[in-house]
Amino acid sequence: MTVDVLPRPTRADRRARAAVAVLFLTNGALFANLLPRYPEIKADLGIGNAAYGLAVAAFPAGAIAAGLAAGVLVRRLGSARVAVAGTLLTGAGALAAGLADSVAAFAAALFLAGAMDAITDVAQNAHGLRVQRRYGRSIINSLHAIWSVGAVTGGAMAAGAIALGLTRGQHLLVSGVLFGIAACAALRHCLPGPDTEPAAEDDTTGHDTSRDRNTAAPRRVVHVLAALVLIATAGTLVEDAGNSWAALYLSDSLHASATLAASGFIALVGAQFVGRLIGDRLVDRFGQRQVARAGGLIAAAGMGLALAVPTVPGTVLGFAAAGFGVATLVPAAMHEADELPGLRPGSGLTIVSWLMRLGFLLSPPVVGLVADAAGLRTGLLVVPLAGLLVLLLAGVLRPRRT
């Protein structure tokens, strides 16, 4: 029997963890400050729903256009510097979107913000995984939980700015400067040196990566990477179901009041936050594979039952189960992709992040087409199907430490 002795994080490691947590917080908060201003922007520009939808789609389009450049930038400049630069430019894009005086300017600003957000996302996850290797245990889920805190903080700031009567320019300039300063201050405490260092001999799952990083069969690497993309996309599909369709399904199909209809999204995001808070302990104890399988089962069973027996309380609980079930999927897929043998540092993480965002772009129209043809209840079957997909593919993730 082998007894693992986990490394004790140094003071510099703890500072680096706090610094990368600040980067996740600022990334979540910056764009969340802009979202509540969308209705006001739409009204001021005098555009219809179709033009508005096309303009807003510029954000994920920008993310897809620039996402593949993130790995190259991280290798050349370092993940911490790229994350901070991306944060500053994301804030500038959000401010430009708030000040736009035409649909074209609004879309161009969102395209810039989306591109920088994608690059920041890859860079901060790369640095977070680098800190995680120094810790010798899982911390990446807690960082994603802090991103959720940032998103809630940004939304609350926007609501406060609207209540105080601040103009969009005043509000978004304050948020951009505030979180830009926070990101720059965090850079001082990030890990120094390049991001091309190899993974530890025994990573957070007990698998020896040094022996096979450059010897794995290319075909197997492609298969594993494809499975990781599908696992991450399954997580984003469930998130998007809550973002785009929960309130609509509860209000239109189940005739819930406006207040109750909002509870579906809140339940999903809240349960996802809780799942990420406890996710690192679960991963360290049971392994990524078992946690993902259990989460896929919870999401499939919870939302499947809610759709089979449609009631308002049951549906809210179903969305909560789905959010809790997928809480660790995106961090797990990113971690595994970052450790894939045979790939240059940052390449696997970049590919998973890029294709995952493609799923975010395609999910709403696909669900909408199914909903138009067979009803939104049928369209929301994407949630339990995503859970079943995770059950089938979770074998590519690492098992429990031995």
Residue, then its C-alpha position, 0 to 999 in steps of 0.5 A: m500500500t502506498v501512502d501519498v504525502l501531499p506537498r505543503p503549499t508555500r507562502a508563495d503558492r498560497r499567494a498565487r492561489a489568491a491572485v488567480a482567484v482574483l483573476f477568476l472574480t474579475n472575469g466573472a464580474l466584468f461582463a456581468n456588469l454589462l448584461p443588465r444594461y442590455p434592455e436599455i441599450k436595445a431601447d436607446l438604439g431603437i432596434g428590433n429583436a432580430a437585429y438585437g439577437l444578431a448583435v448579441a451573438a457577436f460576443p460568442a462569435g468573437a470568442i470563437a474567432a480568437g479562442l485558438a490564439a490563447g494557447v500561443l499567447v500563453r506559451r509566449l507571454g505567460s498565462a498570468r500576463v495574458a489573463v491580466a491583459g485580456t481582463l483589461l481589454t474585456g473591460a474596454g470592450a464592455l465600456a465600448a458596448g455601453l457607449a455604442d451609438s449604433v448597432a454596428a458599434f455595439a456588435a463590434a464592441l461585443f466581438l472584442a469583449g468576447a474575443m478577450d474573454a475567451i483568451t482570458d478564460v484559457a489563460q486564467n485556467a492555465h495558471g490555476l491548473r499550474v497553481q493546482r500542481r504546486y498544491g498537489r490536490s484539486i483547487i480548480n473547482s473552487l476557482h470556478a466557484i469564485w467566478s460565479v461569485g464575481a458574476v453575481t457581484g457584477g450583476a449586483m453592481a449593475a443593479g445598484a448603478i441603475a438604481l442610483g441613476l448612473t449613466r452606462g458610461q459612468h457605471l462601466l468605466v468604474s467597473g472596468v477601472l476597479f476590476g482592472i486595478a484588481a487584476c494588475a495588483a494580482l499579477r504581482h503575486c502570480l507564479p513567476g516563470p514560463d508556463t511550459e513546465p511539465a506536470a508533476e510526477d504524480d498529479t492530483t489524481g495519482h497518474d504518472t504523466s512524465r512517462d507518457r506525455n510525449t509517447a501516447a498514440p496520436r489517435r488515442v489522444v484525439h479520441v480522449l480530446a474529443a470525449l473531453v470536448l463533449i463532456a465540457t459541452a454537456g456542462t455548457l448545454v445544461e448551463d445554457a438551458g438554465n440561462s436561456w430557457a428555464a424562465l420561459y419554460l416555467s412561465d409559458s409551459l407551466h404557467a408560473s408567475a414571473t417571480l417563480a419563473a426566475s427561480g429555475f435559473i437561480a436554482l441551477v446557478g445556486a446549486q452549481f455554485v455549491g457543487r463547485l465549492i465542495g467539488d475539490r474535496l469530492v474529486d480528491r476523495f473519489g476521483q474526477r471519473q466517479v464525481a463526473r459519473a455521479g453528477g451525470l446521473i444526478a442531472a439526468a435523473g433529476m431533470g428527467l423526472a422533472l420533465a416526465v412529471p411537470t410541476v413548478p416545484g419539481t421543475v425548479l428542483g430538476f434545474a437545481a439537480a442539473g446545476f449541481g450535477v454538472a458543477t465540476l464537468v468543465p473544470a474536470a475537462m479542462h484539467e484533463a485536457d491540460e495534462l494530455p500527453g503528446l500536446r504542447p502546453g496549453s493546446g489541449l486546454t485551448i481546444v476544449s475551451w474553444l469547442m465548448r464555446l461553439g456549443f454555447l453558440l449552437s445550443p440556443p437555436v437547436v433547442g429553439l428549433v426543437a421547441d418550435a417543432a415539438g414543444l419546449r418540454t421536448g427541447l429541454l430533453v437536452v439536459p438529461l441527455a447531456g447527463l447520460l452523455v457524461l455517464l458514457l464518456a466519464g471513463v476518460l477522466r482520471p480515477r481516484r488516487t491510489 
